[in-house]
């Protein structure tokens, strides 16, 4: 914001000096300040879009940002042309008309494409249902194979997630992130006291109430598209509404998950043991700060 303010004042000074030098009419300054006002409006629009970026795909997010910037440029070009037209009045009316139609075309095209994208690019975070079972199991099995390939002894052998594990949580606390009617991520959100988190070699930064995040996995078809991070944002918002903090754990050799958890703003707290024997690194995050 400070950087933008500096640019804002420099531009005002520059165009004001040019206006005096070329002896432009005072009424032209209305168009000049209108362009600056539009800059401010579009800045806050883009900031709002960034604040809800977790709820849409990266594809749609990039489209929205670029679309608003293009429209802003078109508006500014029109207003700045009206500003300088007093001393460059060469084919003024024709150029102004062309610029005006460019603005109208950009707004219409952006609006039409936005509406068409909204039907598929908005993400849905919801409680898993019975008909999701097979897709969730497929994601878990693929994740277990990936862990084995990476040399991580997690979700292997008898601990590989199965239909039985899913049935224990489906309809209760198992959630999915849906994109284009496909399940891209899943996670289990357990509310209340987690018995395995009661004993920790270290110290939690959070206290009761908290939500434990387990069985986080992303479909192999949607890797490297930021969907897991978006799901974590949905989870954080849900926890904030319930005035609860978040806790999570992962295998000590699962380097990818460790980096991911830290990048989401969690803090390493120590070590916990699941089922008494499975060593896991523990992390938590305060949501109401």
C-alpha positions in Angstrom: 0.0 0.0 0.0 2.9 2.4 0.8 4.5 1.7 -2.5 1.3 2.3 -4.4 0.7 5.6 -2.5 4.2 6.8 -3.6 3.4 6.0 -7.3 0.0 7.6 -6.9 1.5 10.9 -5.7 4.3 10.9 -8.3 1.8 10.4 -11.1 -0.4 13.2 -9.8 2.5 15.6 -9.7 3.8 14.5 -13.1 0.5 15.0 -14.9 -0.2 18.2 -13.0 3.1 19.7 -14.2 2.5 18.5 -17.8 -1.0 20.1 -17.6 0.5 23.5 -16.6 3.2 23.2 -19.2 0.8 22.5 -22.1 -1.8 24.8 -20.6 -4.6 22.2 -20.6 -8.1 23.3 -19.5 -8.9 23.0 -15.8 -11.9 20.8 -16.5 -9.6 18.2 -17.9 -8.3 17.5 -14.4 -11.6 15.9 -13.7 -10.6 13.0 -16.1 -7.2 12.9 -14.6 -8.4 12.4 -11.0 -11.1 10.0 -12.2 -8.3 7.7 -13.5 -6.5 7.9 -10.2 -9.7 7.1 -8.4 -10.1 4.1 -10.6 -6.6 2.9 -9.7 -7.6 3.0 -6.1 -10.9 1.1 -6.7 -9.2 -1.6 -8.8 -6.4 -2.0 -6.2 -9.0 -2.8 -3.5 -10.9 -5.1 -5.9 -7.7 -7.1 -6.6 -6.9 -7.2 -2.9 -10.4 -8.6 -2.3 -10.0 -11.2 -5.0 -6.6 -12.2 -3.4 -8.4 -12.6 0.0 -10.8 -15.2 -1.4 -8.3 -16.9 -3.8 -8.6 -20.1 -1.7 -12.2 -20.5 -2.8 -11.4 -20.7 -6.6 -8.9 -22.5 -8.8 -5.6 -20.9 -9.6 -6.8 -20.7 -13.2 -9.8 -18.6 -12.3 -7.8 -16.5 -9.8 -5.2 -15.6 -12.4 -8.0 -14.8 -14.9 -9.8 -12.5 -12.5 -6.6 -10.6 -11.6 -5.5 -10.2 -15.2 -9.0 -9.2 -16.3 -9.4 -6.5 -13.7 -6.0 -5.1 -14.6 -6.8 -5.0 -18.3 -10.1 -3.2 -17.6 -8.3 -0.8 -15.3 -5.7 0.0 -18.0 -8.5 0.5 -20.6 -10.4 2.9 -18.3 -7.2 4.8 -17.4 -6.2 5.1 -21.1 -9.6 6.6 -21.9 -9.6 9.1 -19.1 -5.9 10.1 -19.7 -6.7 10.6 -23.3 -9.6 12.9 -22.4 -7.1 14.7 -20.1 -4.5 15.4 -22.8 -6.9 15.9 -25.7 -7.0 19.7 -25.0 -3.4 20.0 -26.4 -3.4 17.0 -28.7 -6.8 17.5 -30.3 -6.0 15.5 -33.4 -8.8 13.2 -34.4 -9.9 13.6 -30.8 -13.5 12.4 -31.2 -12.5 9.3 -33.2 -9.8 8.2 -30.8 -12.1 8.8 -27.8 -14.8 6.7 -29.4 -12.4 3.9 -30.2 -11.1 3.9 -26.6 -14.6 3.9 -25.3 -15.6 0.8 -27.3 -12.4 -0.9 -26.1 -13.5 -0.3 -22.5 -17.0 -1.6 -23.3 -15.7 -4.7 -25.1 -13.3 -5.5 -22.3 -16.0 -5.3 -19.6 -18.5 -7.4 -21.6 -15.9 -10.1 -22.5 -14.7 -10.2 -18.9 -18.2 -10.5 -17.5 -19.3 -13.3 -20.0 -16.1 -15.3 -19.4 -16.4 -14.8 -15.6 -19.9 -16.2 -15.5 -19.0 -19.2 -17.6 -15.9 -19.9 -15.4 -17.9 -19.6 -12.2 -19.9 -22.8 -12.9 -16.8 -24.9 -12.7 -13.9 -23.0 -11.2 -15.4 -22.3 -7.7 -14.2 -24.9 -5.1 -16.6 -26.6 -2.7 -15.4 -27.8 0.7 -17.9 -30.2 2.2 -18.6 -33.2 4.4 -17.9 -36.5 2.5 -20.9 -38.6 1.5 -21.4 -42.3 1.0 -21.0 -42.0 -2.8 -17.5 -40.4 -2.3 -16.1 -43.6 -0.7 -14.5 -45.1 -3.8 -12.9 -41.8 -4.9 -11.5 -41.2 -1.4 -10.1 -44.7 -1.2 -8.4 -44.2 -4.6 -6.8 -41.0 -3.4 -5.5 -42.7 -0.2 -4.2 -45.8 -2.0 -2.3 -43.5 -4.5 -0.9 -41.5 -1.7 0.3 -44.6 0.1 2.1 -45.7 -3.1 3.7 -42.3 -3.4 4.9 -42.4 0.2 6.4 -45.8 -0.4 8.2 -44.5 -3.5 9.6 -41.7 -1.4 10.9 -44.1 1.2 8.4 -43.0 3.9 7.1 -45.7 6.2 3.7 -44.1 6.5 0.3 -45.6 5.5 2.1 -48.9 4.7 1.1 -52.5 5.4 -1.7 -52.7 8.0 -1.8 -48.9 8.3 -2.8 -48.4 4.7 -6.2 -46.5 4.7 -9.0 -48.9 3.8 -12.8 -48.7 3.4 -13.1 -49.5 7.0 -11.2 -46.4 8.0 -13.3 -44.3 5.7 -16.5 -45.8 7.0 -15.6 -44.8 10.5 -15.4 -41.1 9.5 -17.6 -40.6 6.5 -20.7 -38.5 7.2 -19.1 -37.6 10.6 -15.8 -35.7 10.2 -14.3 -36.7 6.9 -14.2 -33.8 4.4 -13.4 -33.3 0.7 -12.5 -30.5 -1.5 -14.4 -30.6 -4.8 -13.4 -29.1 -8.1 -15.3 -29.5 -11.4 -17.4 -32.2 -9.6 -14.2 -34.2 -8.8 -12.7 -34.8 -5.4 -9.2 -33.3 -5.4 -8.3 -33.4 -1.7 -9.5 -35.0 1.5 -8.9 -34.6 5.2 -10.3 -35.8 8.5 -11.2 -33.1 11.1 -11.6 -34.5 14.5 -13.1 -32.2 17.1 -12.5 -32.6 20.9 -9.6 -34.0 22.7 -7.3 -36.3 20.7 -6.0 -38.9 23.1 -2.7 -39.3 21.2 -2.0 -35.6 21.4 -2.4 -35.5 25.2 1.2 -36.7 25.7 3.8 -34.8 23.7 7.6 -34.7 23.9 7.6 -30.9 23.7 4.8 -28.3 24.2 1.7 -27.3 22.4 1.2 -23.6 21.6 -2.5 -24.2 21.5 -5.0 -25.3 24.1 -8.6 -26.6 24.2 -10.6 -26.3 22.1 -8.7 -27.5 19.0 -9.4 -29.5 15.9 -7.0 -32.3 14.9 -6.3 -32.7 11.2 -5.7 -36.3 10.0 -5.4 -38.2 6.7 -4.6 -35.3 4.5 -4.3 -36.4 0.8 -4.5 -35.0 -2.7 -5.4 -36.8 -5.9 -2.4 -37.5 -8.1 -4.4 -35.9 -11.0 -4.4 -32.5 -9.2 -0.9 -32.3 -7.7 1.0 -29.0 -7.9 -2.2 -27.0 -8.4 -2.3 -25.6 -4.8 -5.5 -27.5 -4.0 -4.1 -28.8 -0.7 -3.2 -25.3 0.4 -6.7 -24.1 -0.5 -8.2 -26.9 1.5 -6.1 -25.9 4.5 -7.5 -22.4 4.2 -11.0 -23.7 4.3 -10.1 -25.8 7.3 -8.7 -22.7 9.1 -11.8 -20.7 8.4 -14.0 -23.5 9.7 -11.9 -23.7 12.9 -12.0 -19.9 13.3 -15.8 -20.0 13.2 -15.8 -22.6 15.9 -13.2 -20.6 17.9 -10.9 -23.6 17.8 -7.2 -23.9 17.0 -5.6 -26.5 14.8 -3.2 -29.4 15.4 -1.6 -31.8 12.9 1.1 -34.4 12.7 3.2 -36.2 10.1 5.9 -38.9 9.8 9.4 -37.6 10.6 10.6 -38.7 7.2 7.8 -37.2 5.2 9.8 -34.2 4.0 7.1 -32.9 1.5 4.4 -32.8 4.2 6.7 -31.2 6.7 7.5 -28.4 4.3 3.9 -28.1 3.4 2.7 -27.8 7.0 5.3 -25.2 7.9 4.4 -23.2 4.7 0.8 -23.1 5.9 1.9 -21.2 9.0 2.0 -24.1 11.6 4.7 -24.3 14.3 6.6 -27.4 15.2 5.8 -28.4 18.8 7.4 -31.7 19.5 6.8 -35.4 19.0 3.7 -37.5 19.6 3.1 -41.3 19.4 0.0 -42.6 17.6 -1.3 -45.9 18.9 1.5 -45.7 21.4 4.2 -46.7 18.9 4.0 -44.6 15.7 6.3 -41.6 16.1 5.0 -38.4 14.5 6.2 -34.8 14.4 3.5 -32.5 15.9 2.5 -29.1 14.7 -0.2 -26.6 15.7 -1.6 -23.2 14.6 -3.6 -20.6 16.5 -6.5 -19.4 14.4 -8.0 -16.7 16.6 -5.1 -14.3 16.8 
